[in-house]
Amino acid sequence: MFRRAFWFTAGAAAGVWATTKVNRKLKQLTPESLAAQAADKAVETGHRLKEFALDVRAGMLQREAELEEALGLDAPVDPALPAPRRTALGPGGRSAAPAHRAHPHPYPTHPYNRNEDH
């Protein structure tokens, strides 16, 4: 008799445990729950991207400071003086870029229309 009572109790406990597991899984798979999980993942990804961007920015500033120090550009600037003009000079003291261009933009400003080729 105790053997039957033990197995009956064990079966009932297993049934309750399995029912609880299945109900939890079904609640996780409802559309509302899936949408909430997706939103949580999107927010988490956004935070990670922001942290990455801040790390990149800090690295850029650090590297810029290193380059300025190496090139001797870290001298204090007097705000009363006008900003120096930066020009790229080619060989012979001429400007490296041509004075005029045939097209002001390297790419057309209008979208490409495939129907114009026919």
N, C-alpha and C positions, 0 to 999 in steps of 0.2 A: 504494500500500500504506500509506503514512503517512497518507493522507487517511482511509482506512478505520479505521486504528488510532486516529486522533484522534477520529472520530465515535463509535467504539465506547466509548472512554474517556469522552467527554463524555456519552453516553447512560447509561453505568453510573453516573457521578457524579450525574447528574440523578435517576436512579432511587433511589440511596441517599439523596439529599437529600429527595426527595418522601416516601420511606418513613419517614424520621426525623420529618419534619413531621407526617405522618398519625399515627404512633404517639404523638407528644407530645400531639396534640390529643385522641386517644382516651383517653389517661391522664387528661387534664384533665376529661373528660366522664364518668368513672366515678362511681358514687354516693358512694363514700368521698371522692373528691377534691372533688365538689360540696359535700358536707356540711362538709368542712374549710374550703372557701372561704367558705361561708355563716357558719360559726362565726367565722372571722377578720373578716369584715365586721361581724358583730354586736358583737364585742369592740371593733373600731375605732369603731363608732357609739357604743357605751357610753362610751368614752374621750372622744369629742367632746362627748357630752351632759354628761358630768361637767365638762369644761372650760368649757362654756357656762354651766352652773349656777354654777360658781365665779366666772365673769366677771359674771354677773347679780348674785350676792351682793356682790361687790366694788363694783359700781356702786350697789347699794342702800345699802350702808354709806356710800359717798362722798356720795350724794345726801342721805341722812339727816343726815350731818354738816353739809352745806351748809345744809339747812333749819333744823337746830338753831341754827346760827350766825346765820342770818338772823332767826330768831325770838327769839334771845337765850336759848335753852334750854341752852346749853352750859356753864352755871355749874357749879362743882364741888358735889357732893352730900355733905352730912354724913351718914354712916351712922348716927349716934346719933339723928337726927330720924326721926319716922315718915314713911312715904311719903305724899304728898298724895293726897287723893281727887280723882279726875277725874270731874266731873259735867257733863253737857251741859245748860245752862240755856237755856230758850226765852225768849220775850218775857215781861216781868213777873217774871223770876226763877224761873219755874216750870220744872219738868223738861220737856224737849222730848218725851220718850217718855211714853206713858200709864202710869199706875201699875199698872194691871192689863190683861191681855190676855185676849180670849175664848179664844184658842188659844195655848199656850205656844210652839209651834213653827210657823214659817211654812209648813212642808210636813208632810204626814202621815208618821208613822213607819212605817206599814204599806204594803206595795206595793199598787198599784192592781189590782183584780180586775175584768176586763172582764165576767165572768159575772154580776156583781151588777146590771148594768144591764138584764138581761132578765127 
